């Protein structure tokens, strides 16, 4: 997630101060990726250092206002036009967990998968419920349509993501079952060596002739 570009997009609509940017960012994304004011001001300071925003006075309450610059607009246009790079995907905790669980002593990887699947399905149900609420709000025109549409798009991405995760977990479990069924059997243990009592001198004598 690019907080940097998200703030630039909000500033393109006009000067804003830090807390206002945080509120609008969370409203637009439904608080899916909550920010704290410290993150916002740290990002604003970096954008100002890079010449993409500039402080533009204060509002009536004395809040320092930030405004986007021409350089910031150019960066924002480039961000909108350039595809998100998937050649270096972000680290996924679930994928790392399952990769580390394979062969880990004392870990039942199928139990890990089943536990995660329950959580994923519940999340998908929650997102679907929120989507229905967002659609109803749009139809009634109860709140700001721009933010509702933005939140709806985020929700639908989360729904698609959790659906894909549930299918991937099913695939992982099926893969493990197939691999366990085709794994080569362990070679049979070698039989213990047969002990032969050494021949005594008496045994070595020829039998007497009749």
MARBA-3410 file (N, C-alpha, C, O; in Angstrom, 1 decimal):
210
0.8,-1.2,0.0,0.0,0.0,0.0,0.9,1.2,0.0,1.8,1.3,0.8 ~ 0.6,2.2,-0.9,1.3,3.4,-1.0,0.6,4.6,-0.2,-0.3,5.2,-0.8 ~ 1.0,4.8,1.0,0.5,5.9,1.8,0.8,7.2,1.1,0.1,8.2,1.0 ~ 2.1,7.3,0.6,2.6,8.4,-0.1,1.7,8.9,-1.2,1.3,10.1,-1.3 ~ 1.3,8.0,-2.1,0.5,8.3,-3.2,-1.0,8.5,-2.8,-1.7,9.4,-3.4
-1.4,7.8,-1.8,-2.8,8.1,-1.3,-2.9,9.5,-0.8,-4.0,10.1,-1.1 ~ -1.9,10.0,-0.1,-2.0,11.4,0.4,-1.9,12.4,-0.7,-2.6,13.4,-0.7 ~ -1.1,12.1,-1.7,-1.0,13.0,-2.9,-2.4,13.1,-3.6,-2.8,14.1,-4.0 ~ -3.1,11.9,-3.7,-4.4,11.9,-4.4,-5.4,12.8,-3.6,-6.2,13.4,-4.2 ~ -5.3,12.7,-2.3,-6.3,13.5,-1.5,-5.9,15.0,-1.5,-6.8,15.8,-1.6
-4.6,15.3,-1.6,-4.2,16.7,-1.6,-4.5,17.3,-3.0,-4.6,18.5,-3.1 ~ -4.7,16.5,-4.0,-5.0,17.0,-5.3,-6.4,17.7,-5.3,-6.7,18.5,-6.1 ~ -7.2,17.3,-4.3,-8.5,17.9,-4.2,-8.5,19.2,-3.5,-9.5,19.9,-3.4 ~ -7.4,19.6,-2.9,-7.3,20.8,-2.2,-6.4,20.7,-1.0,-6.2,19.6,-0.5 ~ -5.9,21.8,-0.4,-5.0,21.8,0.8,-5.7,21.1,1.9,-6.9,21.3,2.1
-5.0,20.4,2.7,-5.5,19.7,3.9,-4.4,19.6,5.0,-3.2,19.8,4.7 ~ -4.8,19.4,6.2,-3.9,19.2,7.3,-3.9,17.7,7.7,-4.7,16.9,7.2 ~ -2.9,17.3,8.5,-2.6,15.9,8.8,-3.8,15.1,9.2,-4.1,14.1,8.7 ~ -4.5,15.6,10.3,-5.6,14.8,10.8,-6.7,14.6,9.8,-7.4,13.6,9.7 ~ -6.9,15.7,9.0,-7.9,15.6,8.0,-7.6,14.6,6.9,-8.5,13.9,6.4
-6.3,14.5,6.6,-5.9,13.5,5.6,-6.1,12.1,6.1,-6.5,11.2,5.4 ~ -5.8,11.9,7.4,-5.9,10.6,8.0,-7.4,10.2,7.9,-7.7,9.1,7.6 ~ -8.3,11.1,8.3,-9.7,10.8,8.4,-10.3,10.5,7.0,-11.0,9.5,6.8 ~ -9.8,11.3,6.0,-10.3,11.1,4.6,-9.8,9.8,4.0,-10.4,9.1,3.3 ~ -8.5,9.5,4.3,-7.9,8.2,3.8,-8.7,7.0,4.4,-9.0,6.1,3.6
-8.9,7.0,5.7,-9.6,5.9,6.3,-11.1,5.8,5.8,-11.6,4.7,5.7 ~ -11.7,7.0,5.6,-13.1,7.0,5.1,-13.1,6.4,3.7,-14.0,5.6,3.3 ~ -12.1,6.7,2.8,-12.1,6.2,1.5,-11.8,4.7,1.4,-12.3,4.0,0.5 ~ -11.1,4.2,2.4,-10.7,2.8,2.4,-11.5,2.0,3.4,-11.2,0.8,3.6 ~ -12.4,2.6,4.1,-13.2,1.9,5.1,-12.4,1.4,6.3,-12.7,0.4,6.9
-11.3,2.2,6.6,-10.4,1.9,7.7,-9.7,0.5,7.6,-9.3,-0.1,8.6 ~ -9.7,0.0,6.3,-9.0,-1.3,6.1,-7.6,-1.2,6.4,-7.0,-2.2,7.0 ~ -6.9,-0.1,6.1,-5.5,0.1,6.4,-5.4,1.4,7.3,-5.1,2.5,6.8 ~ -5.7,1.3,8.6,-5.7,2.4,9.5,-4.4,3.1,9.5,-3.3,2.5,9.5 ~ -4.4,4.4,9.6,-3.2,5.2,9.8,-3.2,5.9,11.1,-4.3,6.2,11.6
-2.0,6.3,11.6,-2.0,7.2,12.8,-1.4,8.5,12.3,-0.8,8.6,11.2 ~ -1.6,9.5,13.1,-1.2,10.9,12.7,0.3,10.9,12.5,0.7,11.7,11.6 ~ 1.0,10.2,13.3,2.5,10.2,13.1,2.9,9.7,11.7,3.8,10.3,11.1 ~ 2.2,8.6,11.2,2.5,8.2,9.9,2.3,9.2,8.8,3.0,9.4,7.9 ~ 1.1,9.9,9.0,0.7,10.9,8.0,1.7,12.1,8.0,2.2,12.5,6.9
2.1,12.6,9.1,3.1,13.7,9.2,4.5,13.3,8.7,5.2,14.1,8.1 ~ 4.9,12.1,9.1,6.2,11.6,8.6,6.2,11.5,7.0,7.1,11.9,6.4 ~ 5.1,11.0,6.5,5.0,11.0,5.0,4.9,12.3,4.4,5.6,12.6,3.4 ~ 4.2,13.3,5.0,4.1,14.6,4.5,5.5,15.3,4.5,5.8,16.0,3.6 ~ 6.2,15.1,5.6,7.6,15.7,5.7,8.5,15.2,4.6,9.2,15.9,4.0
8.4,13.9,4.2,9.2,13.3,3.1,8.7,13.9,1.8,9.5,14.2,0.9 ~ 7.4,14.0,1.6,6.9,14.6,0.4,7.3,16.0,0.2,7.7,16.5,-0.9 ~ 7.4,16.7,1.3,7.8,18.1,1.3,9.3,18.2,1.0,9.7,19.0,0.2 ~ 10.1,17.3,1.6,11.5,17.2,1.3,11.8,16.9,-0.2,12.7,17.5,-0.8 ~ 10.9,16.1,-0.8,11.1,15.7,-2.2,10.4,16.7,-3.2,10.4,16.5,-4.4
9.9,17.8,-2.6,9.3,18.9,-3.5,7.9,18.5,-4.0,7.5,19.1,-5.0 ~ 7.2,17.5,-3.5,5.9,17.1,-4.0,4.7,17.8,-3.3,3.6,17.8,-3.8 ~ 5.0,18.2,-2.1,4.0,19.0,-1.4,4.7,20.2,-0.7,5.9,20.3,-0.6 ~ 3.9,21.2,-0.4,4.4,22.4,0.3,3.4,22.9,1.3,2.2,22.8,1.1 ~ 3.9,23.4,2.4,3.0,24.0,3.4,2.4,25.3,2.8,3.1,26.1,2.2
1.1,25.4,3.0,0.4,26.6,2.4,-0.4,27.3,3.4,-1.6,27.5,3.2 ~ 0.2,27.7,4.5,-0.6,28.5,5.5,-1.3,27.7,6.4,-1.0,26.5,6.6 ~ -2.3,28.3,7.1,-3.1,27.6,8.1,-4.6,27.8,7.9,-5.0,28.8,7.2 ~ -5.4,26.9,8.4,-6.9,27.2,8.4,-7.3,28.0,9.5,-6.5,28.5,10.3 ~ -8.6,28.2,9.7,-9.1,29.1,10.7,-8.8,28.6,12.1,-8.7,29.3,13.1
-8.6,27.3,12.3,-8.3,26.7,13.6,-6.8,26.6,13.9,-6.4,26.1,14.9 ~ -6.0,27.1,12.9,-4.6,27.1,13.1,-3.9,25.9,12.7,-2.7,25.7,13.0 ~ -4.5,25.0,12.0,-3.9,23.8,11.5,-3.0,24.1,10.3,-3.4,24.8,9.4 ~ -1.8,23.6,10.2,-0.9,23.8,9.1,-1.4,23.0,7.9,-1.6,21.8,8.0 ~ -1.6,23.7,6.8,-2.2,23.1,5.6,-1.1,22.7,4.6,-0.1,23.4,4.5
-1.3,21.6,3.9,-0.3,21.1,2.9,-1.0,21.1,1.6,-2.2,20.8,1.5 ~ -0.3,21.5,0.5,-0.8,21.6,-0.8,0.1,20.8,-1.8,1.3,20.8,-1.6 ~ -0.5,20.2,-2.8,0.3,19.4,-3.7,1.0,20.4,-4.7,0.4,21.4,-5.0 ~ 2.2,20.0,-5.1,2.9,20.9,-6.1,2.8,20.2,-7.5,2.3,19.2,-7.7 ~ 3.4,20.9,-8.5,3.4,20.4,-9.9,4.1,19.1,-9.9,3.8,18.2,-10.6
5.2,19.0,-9.2,6.0,17.8,-9.1,5.2,16.7,-8.5,5.3,15.5,-8.9 ~ 4.4,17.0,-7.5,3.6,16.0,-6.8,2.5,15.5,-7.8,2.1,14.3,-7.8 ~ 1.9,16.4,-8.6,0.9,16.0,-9.6,1.5,15.1,-10.6,0.8,14.1,-11.0 ~ 2.7,15.4,-11.1,3.3,14.5,-12.1,3.6,13.1,-11.5,3.4,12.1,-12.2 ~ 4.0,13.1,-10.2,4.2,11.8,-9.6,2.9,11.0,-9.4,2.9,9.8,-9.6
1.9,11.7,-9.1,0.6,11.1,-8.9,0.0,10.5,-10.3,-0.5,9.4,-10.3 ~ 0.2,11.3,-11.4,-0.2,10.9,-12.7,0.5,9.6,-13.1,0.0,8.7,-13.6 ~ 1.8,9.6,-12.8,2.7,8.4,-13.1,2.2,7.2,-12.4,2.2,6.1,-12.9 ~ 1.8,7.4,-11.1,1.4,6.3,-10.3,0.1,5.7,-10.8,-0.1,4.5,-10.9 ~ -0.9,6.6,-11.2,-2.1,6.1,-11.7,-1.9,5.4,-13.1,-2.6,4.4,-13.3
-1.0,5.8,-13.9,-0.8,5.3,-15.2,0.0,4.0,-15.2,-0.1,3.2,-16.1 ~ 0.9,3.8,-14.2,1.8,2.7,-14.2,1.2,1.5,-13.5,0.7,1.7,-12.4 ~ 1.2,0.3,-14.1,0.7,-0.9,-13.4,1.5,-1.1,-12.1,2.6,-0.8,-12.0 ~ 0.7,-1.7,-11.1,1.4,-2.1,-9.9,2.3,-3.3,-10.2,1.9,-4.3,-10.8 ~ 3.6,-3.2,-9.7,4.6,-4.2,-10.0,4.3,-5.5,-9.2,4.3,-5.4,-8.0
4.2,-6.6,-9.9,4.0,-7.9,-9.3,5.2,-8.8,-9.4,5.2,-9.9,-8.9 ~ 6.3,-8.2,-9.9,7.5,-9.1,-10.0,8.2,-9.3,-8.7,9.0,-10.2,-8.5 ~ 8.0,-8.4,-7.8,8.5,-8.5,-6.4,7.3,-8.4,-5.4,7.2,-7.4,-4.8 ~ 6.5,-9.5,-5.3,5.4,-9.5,-4.5,5.7,-9.3,-3.0,6.7,-9.7,-2.5 ~ 4.8,-8.6,-2.3,4.9,-8.4,-0.9,4.9,-9.7,-0.2,4.3,-10.7,-0.6
5.7,-9.8,0.9,5.7,-11.0,1.7,4.3,-11.3,2.3,3.6,-10.5,2.8 ~ 3.9,-12.6,2.1,2.6,-13.0,2.6,2.8,-13.9,3.8,3.5,-15.0,3.7 ~ 2.3,-13.5,4.9,2.5,-14.3,6.2,2.0,-15.7,6.1,2.6,-16.6,6.6 ~ 0.8,-15.9,5.5,0.2,-17.2,5.4,1.1,-18.1,4.6,1.3,-19.3,4.9 ~ 1.6,-17.6,3.4,2.4,-18.5,2.5,3.7,-18.9,3.3,4.1,-20.0,3.2
4.3,-17.9,4.0,5.5,-18.2,4.7,5.2,-19.2,5.8,6.0,-20.1,6.1 ~ 4.1,-19.0,6.5,3.7,-20.0,7.6,3.6,-21.4,7.1,4.2,-22.3,7.7 ~ 2.9,-21.6,6.0,2.7,-23.0,5.4,4.0,-23.5,4.9,4.3,-24.7,5.1 ~ 4.9,-22.7,4.3,6.2,-23.1,3.8,7.0,-23.6,5.0,7.7,-24.6,4.9 ~ 7.0,-22.9,6.1,7.8,-23.3,7.3,7.2,-24.5,8.0,7.9,-25.2,8.7
5.9,-24.7,7.9,5.2,-25.8,8.6,5.5,-27.1,7.9,5.4,-28.2,8.6 ~ 5.9,-27.1,6.6,6.1,-28.4,5.9,7.3,-29.0,6.6,8.5,-28.5,6.5 ~ 7.1,-30.2,7.1,8.2,-31.0,7.7,8.6,-30.5,9.1,9.6,-31.0,9.7 ~ 8.0,-29.4,9.6,8.3,-28.9,11.0,7.9,-30.0,12.0,6.8,-30.5,12.0 ~ 8.8,-30.3,12.9,8.5,-31.4,13.9,7.4,-30.9,14.8,7.4,-29.8,15.3
6.4,-31.8,15.0,5.3,-31.5,16.0,4.2,-30.6,15.4,3.3,-30.2,16.1 ~ 4.3,-30.3,14.1,3.3,-29.4,13.5,2.4,-30.2,12.5,2.9,-30.9,11.6 ~ 1.1,-30.2,12.7,0.2,-30.8,11.8,-0.3,-29.8,10.8,-1.1,-28.9,11.1 ~ 0.3,-29.8,9.6,0.1,-28.7,8.6,-1.3,-28.7,8.2,-1.9,-27.7,7.8 ~ -2.0,-29.9,8.1,-3.4,-29.9,7.7,-4.3,-29.2,8.8,-5.3,-28.6,8.4
-3.9,-29.3,10.0,-4.7,-28.6,11.1,-4.4,-27.1,10.9,-5.4,-26.3,11.1 ~ -3.2,-26.7,10.5,-3.0,-25.3,10.3,-3.8,-24.8,9.2,-4.4,-23.7,9.2 ~ -3.9,-25.6,8.1,-4.7,-25.2,6.9,-6.2,-25.1,7.3,-6.9,-24.1,6.9 ~ -6.7,-26.0,8.0,-8.1,-26.0,8.4,-8.5,-24.9,9.3,-9.5,-24.2,9.1 ~ -7.6,-24.5,10.2,-7.8,-23.4,11.1,-7.8,-22.1,10.3,-8.7,-21.2,10.5
-6.9,-22.0,9.4,-6.9,-20.8,8.6,-8.1,-20.7,7.6,-8.6,-19.6,7.4 ~ -8.5,-21.8,7.1,-9.7,-21.8,6.2,-10.9,-21.3,7.0,-11.7,-20.5,6.4 ~ -11.1,-21.7,8.2,-12.3,-21.2,9.0,-12.2,-19.7,9.2,-13.2,-19.0,9.0 ~ -11.0,-19.2,9.5,-10.9,-17.8,9.6,-11.1,-17.0,8.3,-11.8,-16.0,8.3 ~ -10.6,-17.6,7.2,-10.7,-16.9,5.9,-12.2,-16.9,5.5,-12.7,-15.9,5.0
-12.9,-18.0,5.7,-14.4,-18.0,5.3,-15.1,-17.0,6.1,-16.0,-16.4,5.6 ~ -14.8,-16.9,7.4,-15.5,-15.9,8.2,-15.3,-14.5,7.8,-16.2,-13.7,7.7 ~ -14.0,-14.2,7.4,-13.7,-12.9,6.9,-14.4,-12.6,5.6,-14.9,-11.5,5.4 ~ -14.5,-13.6,4.7,-15.2,-13.5,3.5,-16.7,-13.2,3.7,-17.3,-12.3,3.1 ~ -17.3,-13.8,4.7,-18.7,-13.6,5.1,-18.9,-12.1,5.6,-19.8,-11.5,5.3
-17.9,-11.7,6.5,-18.0,-10.3,7.0,-17.9,-9.3,5.9,-18.6,-8.3,5.9 ~ -16.9,-9.5,4.9,-16.8,-8.6,3.8,-18.0,-8.5,3.0,-18.4,-7.5,2.5 ~ -18.6,-9.7,2.8,-19.9,-9.7,1.9,-21.0,-9.0,2.6,-21.8,-8.3,2.0 ~ -21.1,-9.1,3.9,-22.1,-8.4,4.7,-21.9,-6.9,4.6,-22.8,-6.1,4.4 ~ -20.6,-6.4,4.7,-20.3,-5.0,4.6,-20.6,-4.5,3.2,-21.0,-3.4,3.0
-20.3,-5.4,2.2,-20.6,-5.0,0.8,-22.1,-4.7,0.6,-22.5,-3.7,0.0 ~ -22.9,-5.6,1.2,-24.4,-5.4,1.1,-24.8,-4.1,1.7,-25.7,-3.3,1.2 ~ -24.2,-3.7,2.9,-24.5,-2.5,3.6,-24.0,-1.3,2.7,-24.8,-0.3,2.6 ~ -22.9,-1.4,2.1,-22.4,-0.3,1.3,-23.3,-0.1,0.1,-23.5,1.1,-0.3 ~ -23.7,-1.2,-0.6,-24.6,-1.0,-1.7,-25.9,-0.4,-1.3,-26.5,0.4,-2.0
-26.4,-0.8,-0.2,-27.7,-0.2,0.3,-27.6,1.3,0.6,-28.5,2.0,0.3 ~ -26.4,1.7,1.2,-26.2,3.1,1.4,-26.1,3.9,0.2,-26.6,5.0,0.1 ~ -25.5,3.3,-0.9,-25.4,4.0,-2.2,-26.8,4.1,-2.8,-27.1,5.2,-3.3 ~ -27.6,3.1,-2.7,-28.9,3.1,-3.3,-29.8,4.2,-2.6,-30.6,4.8,-3.2 ~ -29.6,4.3,-1.2,-30.4,5.3,-0.5,-29.8,6.7,-0.6,-30.5,7.7,-0.3
-28.6,6.8,-1.0,-27.9,8.1,-1.1,-27.8,8.7,0.3,-27.9,10.0,0.4 ~ -27.4,7.9,1.3,-27.3,8.4,2.6,-26.0,9.2,2.9,-26.0,10.0,3.8 ~ -25.0,8.9,2.2,-23.7,9.5,2.6,-22.9,9.9,1.3,-23.5,9.8,0.2 ~ -21.7,10.3,1.5,-20.9,10.8,0.4,-20.7,9.7,-0.6,-20.0,8.7,-0.3 ~ -21.1,9.9,-1.8,-21.1,8.8,-2.8,-19.7,8.5,-3.2,-19.4,7.3,-3.4
-18.8,9.5,-3.3,-17.4,9.2,-3.7,-16.7,8.2,-2.8,-16.1,7.2,-3.2 ~ -16.9,8.5,-1.4,-16.3,7.6,-0.5,-16.9,6.2,-0.5,-16.2,5.2,-0.3 ~ -18.2,6.2,-0.6,-18.9,4.9,-0.7,-18.5,4.0,-1.8,-18.3,2.8,-1.7 ~ -18.3,4.6,-3.0,-17.9,3.9,-4.2,-16.5,3.4,-3.9,-16.2,2.2,-4.3 ~ -15.6,4.2,-3.4,-14.2,3.8,-3.1,-14.2,2.6,-2.1,-13.5,1.7,-2.4
-15.0,2.7,-1.1,-15.0,1.7,-0.1,-15.6,0.4,-0.7,-15.1,-0.7,-0.4 ~ -16.6,0.5,-1.6,-17.2,-0.7,-2.2,-16.1,-1.4,-3.1,-16.0,-2.6,-3.1 ~ -15.3,-0.6,-3.8,-14.2,-1.2,-4.6,-13.2,-2.0,-3.7,-12.8,-3.1,-4.1 ~ -12.9,-1.3,-2.6,-11.9,-2.0,-1.7,-12.5,-3.3,-1.1,-11.8,-4.3,-1.0 ~ -13.8,-3.2,-0.7,-14.5,-4.4,-0.2,-14.5,-5.5,-1.2,-14.2,-6.7,-0.9
-14.8,-5.2,-2.5,-14.9,-6.3,-3.5,-13.5,-6.9,-3.7,-13.4,-8.1,-4.0 ~ -12.4,-6.0,-3.6,-11.1,-6.6,-3.8,-10.8,-7.6,-2.6,-10.2,-8.6,-2.8 ~ -11.2,-7.2,-1.4,-11.0,-8.1,-0.3,-11.8,-9.4,-0.4,-11.3,-10.4,0.0 ~ -13.0,-9.3,-0.9,-13.8,-10.5,-1.2,-13.1,-11.4,-2.2,-13.0,-12.6,-1.9 ~ -12.7,-10.9,-3.3,-12.0,-11.7,-4.3,-10.7,-12.3,-3.7,-10.4,-13.4,-4.0
-10.0,-11.5,-2.9,-8.8,-12.0,-2.3,-9.0,-13.1,-1.3,-8.3,-14.1,-1.3 ~ -10.0,-13.0,-0.5,-10.3,-14.1,0.5,-10.9,-15.3,-0.3,-10.6,-16.5,0.2 ~ -11.6,-15.1,-1.3,-12.1,-16.3,-2.1,-10.9,-17.0,-2.7,-10.8,-18.3,-2.7 ~ -10.0,-16.3,-3.3,-8.8,-16.9,-3.8,-8.0,-17.6,-2.7,-7.4,-18.7,-3.0 ~ -7.9,-17.0,-1.6,-7.1,-17.6,-0.5,-7.8,-19.0,-0.1,-7.1,-19.9,0.2
-9.1,-19.0,0.0,-9.8,-20.2,0.4,-9.6,-21.3,-0.6,-9.4,-22.5,-0.3 ~ -9.6,-20.9,-1.9,-9.3,-21.9,-3.0,-7.9,-22.4,-2.9,-7.6,-23.6,-3.1 ~ -7.0,-21.5,-2.6,-5.6,-21.9,-2.5,-5.4,-22.9,-1.3,-4.6,-23.8,-1.4 ~ -6.0,-22.6,-0.2,-5.9,-23.5,1.0,-6.5,-24.9,0.6,-5.9,-25.9,1.0 ~ -7.6,-24.9,-0.1,-8.1,-26.2,-0.5,-7.1,-27.0,-1.4,-6.9,-28.2,-1.3
-6.5,-26.2,-2.3,-5.5,-26.8,-3.2,-4.3,-27.3,-2.4,-3.8,-28.4,-2.7 ~ -3.8,-26.6,-1.4,-2.7,-27.0,-0.5,-3.0,-28.3,0.2,-2.2,-29.2,0.2 ~ -4.2,-28.4,0.7,-4.6,-29.6,1.4,-4.7,-30.8,0.4,-4.2,-31.9,0.8 ~ -5.3,-30.6,-0.7,-5.4,-31.7,-1.7,-4.0,-32.1,-2.2,-3.7,-33.3,-2.4 ~ -3.1,-31.1,-2.4,-1.7,-31.4,-2.8,-1.0,-32.3,-1.7,-0.3,-33.2,-2.1
-1.2,-31.9,-0.5,-0.5,-32.7,0.6,-1.0,-34.1,0.7,-0.3,-35.1,0.9 ~ -2.4,-34.3,0.4,-2.9,-35.6,0.4,-2.4,-36.5,-0.7,-2.0,-37.6,-0.5 ~ -2.3,-35.9,-1.9,-1.8,-36.6,-3.0,-0.3,-37.0,-2.8,0.1,-38.1,-3.1 ~ 0.5,-36.0,-2.3,1.9,-36.3,-2.1,2.1,-37.4,-1.0,3.0,-38.2,-1.2 ~ 1.3,-37.4,0.0,1.4,-38.4,1.0,1.1,-39.8,0.5,1.6,-40.8,1.0
0.1,-39.8,-0.5,-0.3,-41.1,-1.1,0.7,-41.6,-2.1,0.8,-42.8,-2.3 ~ 1.6,-40.8,-2.7,2.5,-41.2,-3.7,3.9,-41.2,-3.1,4.9,-41.5,-3.9 ~ 4.1,-40.9,-1.9,5.5,-40.9,-1.3,6.0,-42.3,-1.3,5.3,-43.3,-1.0 ~ 7.3,-42.5,-1.6,7.9,-43.9,-1.7,7.9,-44.5,-0.3,8.2,-43.8,0.7 ~ 7.5,-45.8,-0.2,7.5,-46.4,1.1,8.9,-46.6,1.6,9.9,-46.7,0.8
9.0,-46.6,2.9,10.4,-46.8,3.5,10.9,-48.2,3.2,10.1,-49.1,3.3 ~ 12.1,-48.3,2.9,12.7,-49.7,2.6,12.5,-50.5,3.9,12.7,-50.1,5.0 ~ 12.2,-51.8,3.7,12.0,-52.7,4.8,13.3,-52.9,5.6,14.4,-52.8,5.1 ~ 13.2,-53.0,6.9,14.3,-53.1,7.7,15.0,-54.4,7.4,14.4,-55.5,7.2 ~ 16.3,-54.4,7.4,17.1,-55.6,7.2,16.9,-56.6,8.3,16.9,-56.2,9.5
16.7,-57.9,8.0,16.5,-58.9,9.1,17.8,-59.0,9.9,18.9,-58.8,9.4 ~ 17.6,-59.3,11.2,18.8,-59.4,12.0,19.6,-60.6,11.6,19.1,-61.6,11.2 ~ 20.9,-60.5,11.7,21.8,-61.6,11.3,21.5,-62.8,12.1,21.3,-62.8,13.3 ~ 21.6,-64.0,11.4,21.3,-65.3,12.1,22.6,-65.7,12.8,23.7,-65.7,12.2 ~ 22.5,-65.9,14.1,23.7,-66.3,14.9,23.9,-67.8,14.7,23.0,-68.6,15.0
25.1,-68.2,14.4,25.4,-69.7,14.3,26.4,-70.0,15.4,27.5,-69.4,15.5 ~ 26.0,-71.0,16.1,26.9,-71.4,17.2,28.2,-72.0,16.6,28.1,-72.9,15.7 ~ 29.3,-71.7,17.1,30.5,-72.2,16.6,30.6,-73.7,16.8,30.1,-74.2,17.9 ~ 31.1,-74.5,15.9,31.2,-75.9,16.0,32.2,-76.3,17.1,33.3,-75.7,17.1 ~ 31.8,-77.2,17.9,32.8,-77.7,18.9,33.7,-78.7,18.3,33.4,-79.2,17.2
34.7,-79.1,19.0,35.7,-80.1,18.6,35.0,-81.4,18.4,35.3,-82.2,17.5 ~ 34.0,-81.7,19.3,33.3,-83.0,19.3,32.5,-83.0,18.1,32.4,-84.1,17.4 ~ 31.8,-81.9,17.7,31.0,-81.9,16.5,31.8,-82.1,15.3,31.3,-82.7,14.3 ~ 33.1,-81.7,15.3,33.9,-81.8,14.1,34.3,-83.2,13.9,34.8,-83.5,12.7 ~ 34.3,-84.1,14.9,34.8,-85.5,14.7,33.8,-86.3,13.8,32.6,-86.0,13.9
34.3,-87.1,12.9,33.4,-87.9,12.1,32.6,-88.9,12.9,33.1,-89.4,13.9 ~ 31.4,-89.2,12.4,30.5,-90.1,13.2,31.2,-91.5,13.1,31.8,-91.9,12.1 ~ 31.1,-92.3,14.2,31.6,-93.7,14.2,31.0,-94.6,13.1,29.8,-94.5,12.9 ~ 31.8,-95.5,12.5,31.2,-96.4,11.6,30.4,-97.5,12.3,30.8,-97.9,13.4 ~ 29.3,-97.9,11.7,28.5,-99.0,12.3,29.3,-100.3,12.0,28.8,-101.3,12.5
END
